[in-house]
Amino acid sequence: MLEERRRQQQQLLRSPIERKCFYILQRTKTRKTLLQIHALMLRNAIETNVSLLTKFITTSASLALVACIPEPLAIVRNARLMFDSWAHKDDTLLCNSMIRAHVGMRQFAESFILYKDLRRGTGFLPDNFTFTVLAKSCANMAIWEGLEIHGHVVKNGFCLDLYVSTALIDMYAKLGELGMARKLFDEMKERNLVSWTALIGGYVRSGCMGSARVLFDKMPVKDSAAYNVMLDGYAKVGDMDSARSLFENMPDRNVISWTSMIYGYCNIADVLSARSLFDAMPEKNLLSWNAMISGYSQNKEPHEALRLFHEMQTSTSFEPDKVTIVSILPAIADLGALEVGGWVHQFARMKKIDRAPNVSTALVHMYAKCGEILKARRVFDNMSNKGQASWNALINGFAINGCGDEALKAFLEMQSEGVKPNDITMIGVLSACNHSGLIEDGKRWFRAMNELGLTPKIDHYGCMVDLLGRAGLLEEADKLIKSMPYEANEIILSSFLFACANSKDVNRAQKVLNEALIMERWNDGNYVMLRNLYAMQQRWRDVEVIKQLMRRNGAKKETGSSSIEVDGRVSEFIAGGTQHPQWNSIQSLLGRLLIHMKD
């Protein structure tokens, strides 16, 4: 059918200049060339050739989807201006190409409005392709538009068309209307793999893995796409046993299958199984590397994330993209590897992805956590689109660097810009007050949460308990804990225990430790705080009791560690450890420094 249309198009190109334009359009790869062809068409008055105009629109749509093309929306806008100037919009192929161009750029509302305008007396007759594209568009809008398109499908006699029905099933499934999707599926006289997979995908997205599995098992023929939908669903709900069983029985695994499994294992913090699969992959792509790097970062294994990032750079031809950058920056922040972070920032700037909101936000967080709050502020100020996450990163960055006044100022700026704060924002604000000792400000903003449409969560109460405790207001902190609509968790109890120890309130500290031990018998920090408090008061018998309690409950003092970046390499030092490769040189230098200090 498409070949027949192409032949018809070629027949409509009569003059040499028309054929030349068509030939160049088929090979156009830049916006500049596209504009030159447009000018050529206008100069030779051939823009009214419907076949040439259709080709111009389809080329514009394809070019706008190329990642490196600047201003893609401007390309589609230009194509739409040409389309609007065409008086006779009765050519179905031409109209479909314009509708599809809008959908390709995720301009779903524009595609739907254009279709409705075309229906008003233009002579346009939609075909099965029109409804297939519009169903995809409506899947990203509201149910009412979807129902309207479904009604037009029935009126125009396309309800039995395999591709249209499949597109409608996919639309209803994506809109969460699984009853409608299943009804359409059951009414289909003919089904293909896409029909089955669309409905299974709907169940998976809704978290109904049982219904999805029943339907999957009924599939007469299964392809890798259907398997991958199921694997993705199991991975997202954390059912890796079912995922592994399905993965092992797959007749044909592809890179998507392997990557879904890696993502799933990382999601349940089983990075060893994820890495085992990653190493066994017969073929890796950038998504696979990103999944594993991100898995290490989110599971607090920054050394491994950085090591894998370096391996990707040195042993593959893959270039880091936005996802890679956003995945590796938290690991860099955790390690304080500022030099590597600076290199990543430079790379992102060179590739023109540093202004992407998620990349800029990750850079703000990285610089702030590495102590470079001025650089974090510069990155933030250069952002063209500052969303909630960006403001949160800046406020939290000021908070962890002890810049309480700057954090509160940024919070007020955020509100004046019309960006609504959320729970994470308020944690940043309360933490800023905590780190800077701004007790009254902390109380004021905690009380103001309800006015901002936010209900204080246990984390917000935890911030306030810590704030009051550090200020020595133990009675007030105790009352706040008792008035909470939540049960005090181990973090709040440990924080309050620290405050009691800091204020040398032994009786209250003993009581809090007894409560904390019910939740976390193995938390060494709680024992150590009370033990030290007893030691300060020379209550040696009580010190021994605490030591025995630690041994009985299996609480061991965690080994302290620190890391430092030198010449782009991050070295970690363990308290009491001697395993560093340059240990002898370090000891020798420390010895010389000690002698120098004594002299």
SEKOL-480568 format. One record per residue (C-alpha): residue number from 1; x, y, z. Coordinates in Angstrom, 2 decimals. Example, Ala and Ser with C-alpha at 12.3 -4.5 7.8 and 13.67 -1.06 7.14 Angstrom:
VOMAR   resi         X         Y         Z
VOMAR      1     12.30     -4.50      7.80
VOMAR      2     13.67     -1.06      7.14
//
This chain:
VOMAR   resi         X         Y         Z
VOMAR      1      0.00      0.00      0.00
VOMAR      2      2.81      2.40      0.89
VOMAR      3      4.68      1.49     -2.30
VOMAR      4      1.56      2.29     -4.34
VOMAR      5      1.32      5.71     -2.64
VOMAR      6      4.98      6.40     -3.37
VOMAR      7      4.44      5.56     -7.04
VOMAR      8      1.46      7.91     -7.14
VOMAR      9      3.58     10.65     -5.54
VOMAR     10      6.33     10.20     -8.12
VOMAR     11      3.77     10.48    -10.95
VOMAR     12      2.54     13.80     -9.52
VOMAR     13      6.05     15.25     -9.75
VOMAR     14      6.05     16.38    -13.35
VOMAR     15      8.58     19.20    -13.62
VOMAR     16     12.39     18.76    -13.15
VOMAR     17     12.42     21.24    -10.25
VOMAR     18      9.71     19.25     -8.45
VOMAR     19     11.65     16.01     -8.90
VOMAR     20     14.84     17.76     -7.73
VOMAR     21     13.15     19.02     -4.54
VOMAR     22     11.72     15.58     -3.83
VOMAR     23     15.15     13.99     -4.35
VOMAR     24     16.86     16.47     -1.98
VOMAR     25     14.14     16.05      0.65
VOMAR     26     14.81     12.31      0.73
VOMAR     27     18.44     13.04      1.69
VOMAR     28     17.99     16.10      3.92
VOMAR     29     19.79     15.88      7.26
VOMAR     30     19.94     19.49      8.46
VOMAR     31     17.47     22.24      9.26
VOMAR     32     19.39     24.63      7.02
VOMAR     33     18.88     22.39      3.96
VOMAR     34     15.20     22.06      4.81
VOMAR     35     14.76     25.84      4.89
VOMAR     36     16.63     26.16      1.59
VOMAR     37     14.26     23.67     -0.04
VOMAR     38     11.31     25.60      1.39
VOMAR     39     12.68     28.79     -0.20
VOMAR     40     13.22     26.95     -3.50
VOMAR     41      9.63     25.71     -3.48
VOMAR     42      8.28     29.21     -2.79
VOMAR     43     10.48     30.81     -5.45
VOMAR     44      9.32     28.33     -8.09
VOMAR     45      5.67     28.38     -6.92
VOMAR     46      5.57     24.61     -6.46
VOMAR     47      4.56     24.62     -2.78
VOMAR     48      1.02     23.84     -3.93
VOMAR     49      2.06     20.40     -5.18
VOMAR     50      0.32     18.13     -2.66
VOMAR     51      2.81     15.30     -3.08
VOMAR     52      5.80     17.58     -2.53
VOMAR     53      4.13     19.28      0.45
VOMAR     54      3.43     15.86      2.03
VOMAR     55      7.06     14.86      1.59
VOMAR     56      8.21     18.19      3.09
VOMAR     57      6.05     17.61      6.21
VOMAR     58      7.18     13.98      6.70
VOMAR     59     10.84     15.01      6.28
VOMAR     60     10.35     17.85      8.78
VOMAR     61      8.79     15.44     11.27
VOMAR     62     11.65     12.93     10.90
VOMAR     63     14.31     15.63     11.18
VOMAR     64     12.71     17.12     14.33
VOMAR     65     13.16     13.76     16.10
VOMAR     66     16.93     13.70     15.52
VOMAR     67     18.63     14.37     18.89
VOMAR     68     21.32     16.76     17.64
VOMAR     69     18.98     19.00     15.62
VOMAR     70     18.49     22.40     17.32
VOMAR     71     14.97     23.83     17.83
VOMAR     72     12.97     20.76     16.71
VOMAR     73      9.64     22.41     17.57
VOMAR     74     10.47     25.28     15.17
VOMAR     75     10.87     22.74     12.35
VOMAR     76      7.39     21.30     12.97
VOMAR     77      5.96     24.83     13.37
VOMAR     78      7.32     25.75      9.94
VOMAR     79      5.79     22.60      8.43
VOMAR     80      2.44     23.48     10.04
VOMAR     81      2.54     26.99      8.53
VOMAR     82      3.00     25.45      5.07
VOMAR     83      0.18     23.00      5.76
VOMAR     84     -2.17     25.79      6.95
VOMAR     85     -1.49     27.79      3.78
VOMAR     86     -2.76     24.88      1.65
VOMAR     87     -6.36     25.66      0.75
VOMAR     88     -7.66     22.17     -0.12
VOMAR     89     -7.17     19.89      2.86
VOMAR     90     -8.93     16.90      1.37
VOMAR     91     -5.84     14.73      0.85
VOMAR     92     -5.82     12.05      3.57
VOMAR     93     -2.11     11.28      3.26
VOMAR     94     -1.20     14.98      3.61
VOMAR     95     -3.43     15.47      6.67
VOMAR     96     -2.18     12.26      8.30
VOMAR     97      1.43     13.38      7.86
VOMAR     98      0.70     16.65      9.72
VOMAR     99     -1.21     14.90     12.53
VOMAR    100      1.64     12.41     12.89
VOMAR    101      4.24     15.21     12.97
VOMAR    102      2.51     16.72     16.03
VOMAR    103      2.27     13.32     17.77
VOMAR    104      5.96     12.65     17.09
VOMAR    105      6.84     15.86     18.96
VOMAR    106      4.46     14.92     21.81
VOMAR    107      2.14     17.77     20.83
VOMAR    108     -0.87     15.59     21.57
VOMAR    109     -3.40     18.39     22.11
VOMAR    110     -2.36     20.01     18.78
VOMAR    111     -2.85     16.73     16.90
VOMAR    112     -6.33     16.25     18.36
VOMAR    113     -7.38     19.87     17.67
VOMAR    114     -6.07     19.62     14.10
VOMAR    115     -8.14     16.47     13.53
VOMAR    116    -11.28     18.18     14.84
VOMAR    117    -10.63     21.24     12.62
VOMAR    118    -10.14     19.02      9.57
VOMAR    119    -13.48     17.32     10.22
VOMAR    120    -15.29     20.66      9.82
VOMAR    121    -16.10     20.87      6.14
VOMAR    122    -12.65     20.40      4.57
VOMAR    123    -13.47     17.22      2.70
VOMAR    124    -10.95     15.28      4.79
VOMAR    125    -11.79     11.58      5.16
VOMAR    126     -9.88      9.79      7.94
VOMAR    127     -8.54      6.28      7.28
VOMAR    128     -7.28      3.49      9.54
VOMAR    129     -3.85      5.18      9.82
VOMAR    130     -5.50      8.41     11.08
VOMAR    131     -7.20      6.59     13.94
VOMAR    132     -4.12      4.54     14.78
VOMAR    133     -2.08      7.74     15.24
VOMAR    134     -4.86      9.56     17.11
VOMAR    135     -5.32      6.65     19.53
VOMAR    136     -1.62      6.94     20.39
VOMAR    137     -2.13     10.67     20.95
VOMAR    138     -5.20     10.20     23.16
VOMAR    139     -3.31      7.65     25.29
VOMAR    140     -1.36     10.64     26.60
VOMAR    141     -4.41     12.85     27.17
VOMAR    142     -7.71     12.29     28.99
VOMAR    143    -10.32      9.54     28.71
VOMAR    144    -12.87     11.90     27.11
VOMAR    145    -10.76     12.46     23.99
VOMAR    146    -10.17      8.70     23.81
VOMAR    147    -13.89      7.97     23.97
VOMAR    148    -14.53     10.57     21.25
VOMAR    149    -11.98      8.98     18.91
VOMAR    150    -13.43      5.52     19.65
VOMAR    151    -16.87      6.85     18.68
VOMAR    152    -15.48      8.19     15.38
VOMAR    153    -13.84      4.80     14.71
VOMAR    154    -17.22      3.08     15.03
VOMAR    155    -19.00      5.74     12.88
VOMAR    156    -16.41      5.44     10.13
VOMAR    157    -16.54      1.63     10.06
VOMAR    158    -13.00      0.89     11.30
VOMAR    159    -13.95     -0.99     14.48
VOMAR    160    -13.02     -4.34     12.91
VOMAR    161     -9.66     -3.12     11.63
VOMAR    162     -6.90     -5.09     13.38
VOMAR    163     -4.47     -2.16     13.69
VOMAR    164     -7.09      0.36     14.82
VOMAR    165     -8.51     -2.04     17.43
VOMAR    166     -5.01     -2.78     18.71
VOMAR    167     -4.26      0.95     18.97
VOMAR    168     -7.49      1.49     20.94
VOMAR    169     -6.63     -1.38     23.32
VOMAR    170     -3.23      0.19     23.90
VOMAR    171     -4.88      3.60     24.43
VOMAR    172     -7.36      2.32     27.03
VOMAR    173     -4.63      0.27     28.74
VOMAR    174     -2.37      3.33     29.06
VOMAR    175     -5.29      5.39     30.39
VOMAR    176     -5.87      2.73     33.06
VOMAR    177     -9.25      1.73     31.60
VOMAR    178     -8.52     -2.00     31.66
VOMAR    179    -12.22     -2.97     31.53
VOMAR    180    -12.65     -1.19     28.18
VOMAR    181     -9.33     -2.55     26.91
VOMAR    182    -10.31     -6.13     27.81
VOMAR    183    -13.78     -5.74     26.26
VOMAR    184    -12.26     -4.60     22.96
VOMAR    185     -9.71     -7.42     23.08
VOMAR    186    -12.40    -10.06     23.70
VOMAR    187    -14.48     -8.70     20.79
VOMAR    188    -11.59     -8.90     18.29
VOMAR    189    -12.06    -11.60     15.66
VOMAR    190     -8.39    -11.48     14.78
VOMAR    191     -5.50    -10.73     17.15
VOMAR    192     -1.80    -10.30     16.61
VOMAR    193      1.20    -10.26     18.96
VOMAR    194      0.87     -6.51     19.42
VOMAR    195     -2.78     -6.84     20.57
VOMAR    196     -1.85     -9.40     23.23
VOMAR    197      1.18     -7.42     24.37
VOMAR    198     -0.77     -4.13     24.57
VOMAR    199     -3.30     -5.63     27.00
VOMAR    200     -0.62     -7.43     29.02
VOMAR    201      1.27     -4.12     29.22
VOMAR    202     -1.87     -2.45     30.61
VOMAR    203     -2.16     -5.02     33.41
VOMAR    204      1.57     -4.66     34.15
VOMAR    205      1.37     -0.85     34.37
VOMAR    206     -1.54     -1.18     36.82
VOMAR    207      0.47     -3.62     38.96
VOMAR    208     -1.93     -6.51     38.22
VOMAR    209      0.84     -9.05     37.62
VOMAR    210     -1.49    -12.00     38.30
VOMAR    211     -3.90    -11.02     35.48
VOMAR    212     -0.95    -10.18     33.23
VOMAR    213      0.57    -13.64     33.82
VOMAR    214     -2.71    -15.44     33.12
VOMAR    215     -3.03    -13.59     29.80
VOMAR    216      0.65    -14.13     28.99
VOMAR    217      0.30    -17.89     29.54
VOMAR    218     -2.70    -17.94     27.16
VOMAR    219     -0.76    -16.27     24.33
VOMAR    220     -0.61    -18.74     21.43
VOMAR    221      2.78    -17.40     20.30
VOMAR    222      5.14    -15.31     22.42
VOMAR    223      7.87    -13.00     21.18
VOMAR    224     10.66    -11.25     23.08
VOMAR    225      8.54     -8.06     23.39
VOMAR    226      5.89     -9.91     25.43
VOMAR    227      8.53    -11.54     27.63
VOMAR    228     10.20     -8.17     28.19
VOMAR    229      6.93     -6.53     29.26
VOMAR    230      6.48     -9.25     31.89
VOMAR    231     10.10     -9.02     33.04
VOMAR    232      9.77     -5.25     33.41
VOMAR    233      6.60     -5.68     35.46
VOMAR    234      8.14     -8.24     37.82
VOMAR    235     11.26     -6.07     38.19
VOMAR    236      9.20     -3.01     39.15
VOMAR    237      7.20     -4.85     41.83
VOMAR    238     10.37     -6.52     43.14
VOMAR    239      9.30    -10.11     42.36
VOMAR    240     12.70    -11.22     41.09
VOMAR    241     12.04    -14.93     41.66
VOMAR    242      9.24    -14.87     39.06
VOMAR    243     11.34    -12.66     36.82
VOMAR    244     14.33    -15.01     37.03
VOMAR    245     12.17    -18.06     36.28
VOMAR    246     10.70    -16.33     33.20
VOMAR    247     14.13    -15.06     32.13
VOMAR    248     15.65    -18.56     32.32
VOMAR    249     12.85    -19.96     30.12
VOMAR    250     13.04    -17.25     27.46
VOMAR    251     13.79    -18.76     24.04
VOMAR    252     15.45    -15.58     22.79
VOMAR    253     16.87    -13.06     25.27
VOMAR    254     17.90     -9.65     24.02
VOMAR    255     19.69     -6.70     25.60
VOMAR    256     16.36     -5.34     26.93
VOMAR    257     15.70     -8.61     28.78
VOMAR    258     19.11     -8.58     30.47
VOMAR    259     18.82     -4.87     31.36
VOMAR    260     15.36     -5.36     32.92
VOMAR    261     16.80     -8.07     35.16
VOMAR    262     19.74     -5.86     36.17
VOMAR    263     17.35     -3.01     36.98
VOMAR    264     15.14     -5.36     39.02
VOMAR    265     17.97     -6.75     41.14
VOMAR    266     19.33     -3.25     41.78
VOMAR    267     15.82     -2.21     42.80
VOMAR    268     15.82     -4.80     45.61
VOMAR    269     19.43     -3.93     46.58
VOMAR    270     20.86     -7.22     45.26
VOMAR    271     23.73     -5.61     43.35
VOMAR    272     25.78     -8.84     43.40
VOMAR    273     23.16    -10.67     41.29
VOMAR    274     22.81     -7.61     39.06
VOMAR    275     26.58     -7.45     38.48
VOMAR    276     26.72    -11.18     37.82
VOMAR    277     24.13    -10.78     35.05
VOMAR    278     25.83     -7.64     33.74
VOMAR    279     29.15     -9.48     33.39
VOMAR    280     27.42    -12.43     31.67
VOMAR    281     25.63    -10.28     29.06
VOMAR    282     26.60    -11.36     25.53
VOMAR    283     26.02     -7.80     24.30
VOMAR    284     25.74     -4.55     26.25
VOMAR    285     24.37     -1.16     25.23
VOMAR    286     24.46      2.22     26.96
VOMAR    287     21.20      1.43     28.80
VOMAR    288     22.82     -1.63     30.38
VOMAR    289     25.83      0.36     31.59
VOMAR    290     23.54      3.10     32.91
VOMAR    291     21.38      0.57     34.79
VOMAR    292     24.40     -0.95     36.55
VOMAR    293     26.06      2.41     37.34
VOMAR    294     22.75      3.74     38.67
VOMAR    295     22.28      0.54     40.69
VOMAR    296     25.60      1.02     42.46
VOMAR    297     24.84      4.71     43.11
VOMAR    298     21.37      4.17     44.54
VOMAR    299     22.62      1.31     46.75
VOMAR    300     25.40      3.45     48.26
VOMAR    301     28.32      1.75     46.54
VOMAR    302     29.90      4.88     45.05
VOMAR    303     33.36      3.34     44.59
VOMAR    304     31.93      0.60     42.38
VOMAR    305     29.81      3.11     40.45
VOMAR    306     32.85      5.25     39.73
VOMAR    307     34.98      2.21     38.84
VOMAR    308     32.35      1.01     36.36
VOMAR    309     31.99      4.52     34.92
VOMAR    310     35.74      4.61     34.23
VOMAR    311     35.57      1.11     32.72
VOMAR    312     32.81      2.20     30.34
VOMAR    313     34.92      5.13     29.20
VOMAR    314     38.10      3.14     28.67
VOMAR    315     36.79     -0.18     27.30
VOMAR    316     33.76      0.79     25.18
VOMAR    317     32.83      3.25     22.47
VOMAR    318     29.74      4.43     24.38
VOMAR    319     29.56      8.10     25.29
VOMAR    320     27.85      9.11     28.55
VOMAR    321     24.38     10.57     28.02
VOMAR    322     22.01     12.45     30.35
VOMAR    323     21.08      9.27     32.21
VOMAR    324     24.75      8.34     32.74
VOMAR    325     25.55     11.81     34.06
VOMAR    326     22.56     11.85     36.43
VOMAR    327     23.47      8.31     37.63
VOMAR    328     27.16      8.95     38.33
VOMAR    329     26.91     12.41     39.94
VOMAR    330     25.34     11.13     43.23
VOMAR    331     28.24      8.64     43.55
VOMAR    332     30.74     11.46     42.96
VOMAR    333     28.91     13.53     45.59
VOMAR    334     29.05     10.67     48.14
VOMAR    335     32.80     10.30     47.60
VOMAR    336     33.51     14.02     47.49
VOMAR    337     35.40     13.39     44.23
VOMAR    338     35.28     17.03     43.16
VOMAR    339     37.88     16.70     40.41
VOMAR    340     35.92     13.91     38.71
VOMAR    341     32.73     15.92     39.21
VOMAR    342     34.33     18.92     37.49
VOMAR    343     35.33     16.71     34.55
VOMAR    344     31.77     15.34     34.27
VOMAR    345     30.41     18.91     34.33
VOMAR    346     32.85     19.92     31.58
VOMAR    347     31.84     16.91     29.48
VOMAR    348     28.14     17.71     29.93
VOMAR    349     28.79     21.31     28.89
VOMAR    350     30.72     20.17     25.80
VOMAR    351     27.86     17.85     24.78
VOMAR    352     25.32     20.63     25.47
VOMAR    353     23.38     18.54     28.01
VOMAR    354     24.38     20.53     31.11
VOMAR    355     21.26     22.73     30.81
VOMAR    356     18.87     19.75     30.95
VOMAR    357     16.88     20.19     34.21
VOMAR    358     17.76     16.77     35.66
VOMAR    359     21.48     17.16     34.80
VOMAR    360     21.65     20.70     36.25
VOMAR    361     19.86     19.56     39.41
VOMAR    362     22.31     16.66     39.84
VOMAR    363     25.22     19.09     39.36
VOMAR    364     23.81     21.45     42.03
VOMAR    365     23.52     18.52     44.43
VOMAR    366     27.05     17.26     43.63
VOMAR    367     28.78     20.63     44.07
VOMAR    368     26.85     21.34     47.28
VOMAR    369     27.70     17.97     48.79
VOMAR    370     31.38     18.47     47.86
VOMAR    371     31.31     21.78     49.76
VOMAR    372     31.39     24.00     46.64
VOMAR    373     28.16     25.83     47.40
VOMAR    374     29.10     28.87     45.27
VOMAR    375     29.57     26.64     42.21
VOMAR    376     26.25     24.96     43.03
VOMAR    377     24.58     28.39     43.09
VOMAR    378     26.18     29.34     39.75
VOMAR    379     24.87     26.18     38.09
VOMAR    380     21.43     26.88     39.55
VOMAR    381     21.42     30.52     38.38
VOMAR    382     22.30     29.42     34.82
VOMAR    383     19.29     27.07     34.65
VOMAR    384     16.58     28.26     32.28
VOMAR    385     13.90     26.00     33.74
VOMAR    386     13.99     25.81     37.54
VOMAR    387     11.55     23.22     38.81
VOMAR    388     10.70     21.95     42.27
VOMAR    389     13.60     19.44     42.29
VOMAR    390     16.13     22.16     41.36
VOMAR    391     15.03     24.48     44.18
VOMAR    392     15.07     21.55     46.61
VOMAR    393     18.66     20.70     45.61
VOMAR    394     19.77     24.31     46.20
VOMAR    395     17.96     24.68     49.55
VOMAR    396     19.29     21.33     50.77
VOMAR    397     22.76     22.30     49.52
VOMAR    398     22.72     25.47     51.61
VOMAR    399     21.44     23.43     54.56
VOMAR    400     24.24     20.82     54.54
VOMAR    401     26.83     23.59     54.21
VOMAR    402     25.50     25.40     57.28
VOMAR    403     24.18     28.37     55.27
VOMAR    404     20.82     28.62     57.05
VOMAR    405     20.03     32.23     56.14
VOMAR    406     20.81     31.59     52.44
VOMAR    407     18.60     28.46     52.51
VOMAR    408     15.65     30.42     53.92
VOMAR    409     16.24     33.22     51.40
VOMAR    410     16.21     30.67     48.55
VOMAR    411     13.00     29.18     50.01
VOMAR    412     11.31     32.59     49.88
VOMAR    413     12.61     33.12     46.31
VOMAR    414     11.14     29.75     45.34
VOMAR    415      7.70     30.78     46.58
VOMAR    416      7.90     34.22     44.92
VOMAR    417      8.69     32.44     41.61
VOMAR    418      5.42     30.53     41.96
VOMAR    419      7.04     27.12     42.58
VOMAR    420      5.12     25.20     45.24
VOMAR    421      7.21     23.61     48.02
VOMAR    422      6.76     19.91     48.77
VOMAR    423      7.73     17.58     51.63
VOMAR    424     11.37     17.43     50.46
VOMAR    425     11.55     21.25     50.37
VOMAR    426     10.44     21.47     53.98
VOMAR    427     12.97     18.85     55.10
VOMAR    428     15.65     21.07     53.52
VOMAR    429     14.26     24.19     55.25
VOMAR    430     14.04     22.52     58.68
VOMAR    431     17.51     20.97     58.24
VOMAR    432     18.90     24.42     57.39
VOMAR    433     17.39     25.84     60.59
VOMAR    434     18.80     22.85     62.49
VOMAR    435     22.37     23.14     61.15
VOMAR    436     22.44     26.90     61.72
VOMAR    437     20.68     26.94     65.11
VOMAR    438     17.74     29.00     63.79
VOMAR    439     15.30     27.68     66.39
VOMAR    440     12.49     30.22     66.03
VOMAR    441     12.61     30.06     62.21
VOMAR    442     12.42     26.28     62.41
VOMAR    443      9.37     26.40     64.69
VOMAR    444      7.69     29.00     62.46
VOMAR    445      8.10     27.05     59.23
VOMAR    446      7.10     23.77     60.87
VOMAR    447      3.84     25.40     62.01
VOMAR    448      3.36     26.98     58.54
VOMAR    449      3.37     23.62     56.75
VOMAR    450     -0.41     23.26     57.03
VOMAR    451     -0.86     26.74     55.51
VOMAR    452      1.31     25.61     52.58
VOMAR    453     -1.01     22.63     52.03
VOMAR    454      1.48     20.13     53.48
VOMAR    455      0.98     17.62     56.28
VOMAR    456      4.10     17.11     58.45
VOMAR    457      5.51     13.60     58.00
VOMAR    458      7.62     11.70     60.51
VOMAR    459     10.79     13.04     58.82
VOMAR    460      9.69     16.62     59.53
VOMAR    461      9.03     15.75     63.18
VOMAR    462     12.50     14.15     63.24
VOMAR    463     14.07     17.42     62.03
VOMAR    464     12.25     19.37     64.76
VOMAR    465     13.21     16.91     67.51
VOMAR    466     16.84     17.20     66.41
VOMAR    467     16.59     21.02     66.26
VOMAR    468     15.09     21.29     69.76
VOMAR    469     17.43     18.64     71.16
VOMAR    470     20.58     20.34     69.87
VOMAR    471     19.34     23.59     71.45
VOMAR    472     19.00     21.80     74.81
VOMAR    473     15.18     22.12     74.81
VOMAR    474     14.70     18.51     75.92
VOMAR    475     11.31     19.01     77.57
VOMAR    476      9.90     20.62     74.42
VOMAR    477     11.40     17.88     72.22
VOMAR    478      9.93     15.19     74.51
VOMAR    479      6.47     16.78     74.30
VOMAR    480      6.72     16.96     70.51
VOMAR    481      7.57     13.24     70.31
VOMAR    482      4.57     12.37     72.49
VOMAR    483      2.23     14.59     70.43
VOMAR    484      3.25     13.10     67.06
VOMAR    485      0.55     11.24     65.10
VOMAR    486      3.25      8.61     64.40
VOMAR    487      5.16      6.09     66.49
VOMAR    488      8.68      7.38     67.16
VOMAR    489     11.13      5.56     64.89
VOMAR    490     14.75      4.59     65.56
VOMAR    491     16.11      7.77     63.91
VOMAR    492     14.08     10.08     66.17
VOMAR    493     14.97      8.08     69.29
VOMAR    494     18.70      8.07     68.40
VOMAR    495     18.57     11.81     67.74
VOMAR    496     16.84     12.46     71.07
VOMAR    497     19.29     10.15     72.86
VOMAR    498     22.17     12.20     71.43
VOMAR    499     20.48     15.39     72.70
VOMAR    500     20.06     13.88     76.19
VOMAR    501     23.73     12.84     76.22
VOMAR    502     24.78     16.28     75.01
VOMAR    503     22.81     17.89     77.84
VOMAR    504     24.16     15.28     80.32
VOMAR    505     20.59     14.22     81.23
VOMAR    506     21.40     10.64     82.32
VOMAR    507     17.95      9.62     83.57
VOMAR    508     16.20     10.68     80.37
VOMAR    509     18.98      9.10     78.25
VOMAR    510     18.55      5.73     80.03
VOMAR    511     14.81      5.78     79.37
VOMAR    512     15.28      6.67     75.68
VOMAR    513     17.92      3.94     75.22
VOMAR    514     15.48      1.32     76.57
VOMAR    515     12.92      2.42     73.96
VOMAR    516     15.53      2.53     71.17
VOMAR    517     16.78     -0.99     71.99
VOMAR    518     13.32     -2.42     71.24
VOMAR    519     13.69     -1.23     67.62
VOMAR    520     17.46     -1.45     67.03
VOMAR    521     19.31     -3.76     69.41
VOMAR    522     22.36     -3.75     67.13
VOMAR    523     22.78      0.05     66.72
VOMAR    524     26.20      0.62     68.30
VOMAR    525     25.82      4.42     68.27
VOMAR    526     23.06      4.38     70.88
VOMAR    527     25.14      2.29     73.34
VOMAR    528     28.29      4.36     72.75
VOMAR    529     26.50      7.65     73.50
VOMAR    530     25.21      6.43     76.88
VOMAR    531     28.50      4.68     77.67
VOMAR    532     30.42      7.91     77.09
VOMAR    533     27.92      9.82     79.22
VOMAR    534     28.48      7.35     82.09
VOMAR    535     32.25      7.63     81.60
VOMAR    536     32.12     11.43     81.83
VOMAR    537     30.41     11.07     85.20
VOMAR    538     32.88      8.32     86.22
VOMAR    539     30.11      5.74     86.60
VOMAR    540     32.44      2.88     85.63
VOMAR    541     30.12      0.10     86.75
VOMAR    542     27.42      1.41     84.41
VOMAR    543     30.03      1.66     81.63
VOMAR    544     30.75     -2.09     82.06
VOMAR    545     27.00     -2.86     82.03
VOMAR    546     26.66     -1.06     78.68
VOMAR    547     29.68     -2.96     77.27
VOMAR    548     28.13     -6.29     78.32
VOMAR    549     24.79     -5.24     76.82
VOMAR    550     26.53     -4.45     73.52
VOMAR    551     28.18     -7.89     73.45
VOMAR    552     24.94     -9.66     74.37
VOMAR    553     22.92     -7.86     71.68
VOMAR    554     25.58     -8.25     68.98
VOMAR    555     26.20     -4.51     68.60
VOMAR    556     29.67     -3.85     67.22
VOMAR    557     31.25     -0.45     66.74
VOMAR    558     31.36      0.16     63.00
VOMAR    559     34.79      0.90     61.62
VOMAR    560     35.22      4.55     60.73
VOMAR    561     36.41      5.46     57.25
VOMAR    562     37.25      8.52     55.20
VOMAR    563     38.08      9.17     51.57
VOMAR    564     40.16     11.76     49.72
VOMAR    565     40.59     12.55     46.03
VOMAR    566     44.13     13.11     44.71
VOMAR    567     44.90     13.47     40.98
VOMAR    568     41.47     12.19     40.01
VOMAR    569     41.82      8.99     42.13
VOMAR    570     39.72      8.42     45.25
VOMAR    571     41.53      6.69     48.15
VOMAR    572     39.66      5.31     51.15
VOMAR    573     41.20      4.96     54.62
VOMAR    574     39.79      2.62     57.27
VOMAR    575     40.34      3.41     60.96
VOMAR    576     43.13      1.10     62.15
VOMAR    577     43.60     -0.37     58.67
VOMAR    578     46.98     -0.88     56.97
VOMAR    579     45.86     -2.14     53.56
VOMAR    580     46.48      1.02     51.51
VOMAR    581     49.08      0.35     48.74
VOMAR    582     51.11      3.40     49.83
VOMAR    583     50.78      2.72     53.54
VOMAR    584     54.55      2.71     54.30
VOMAR    585     55.10      6.05     52.52
VOMAR    586     52.13      7.60     54.35
VOMAR    587     53.39      6.37     57.72
VOMAR    588     56.88      7.69     56.99
VOMAR    589     55.53     11.14     56.07
VOMAR    590     53.27     11.23     59.14
VOMAR    591     56.28     10.35     61.29
VOMAR    592     58.32     13.20     59.83
VOMAR    593     55.40     15.62     60.33
VOMAR    594     55.08     14.51     63.95
VOMAR    595     58.78     15.18     64.59
VOMAR    596     58.44     18.56     62.87
VOMAR    597     55.41     19.44     65.04
VOMAR    598     57.28     18.45     68.24
VOMAR    599     60.27     20.58     67.25
//
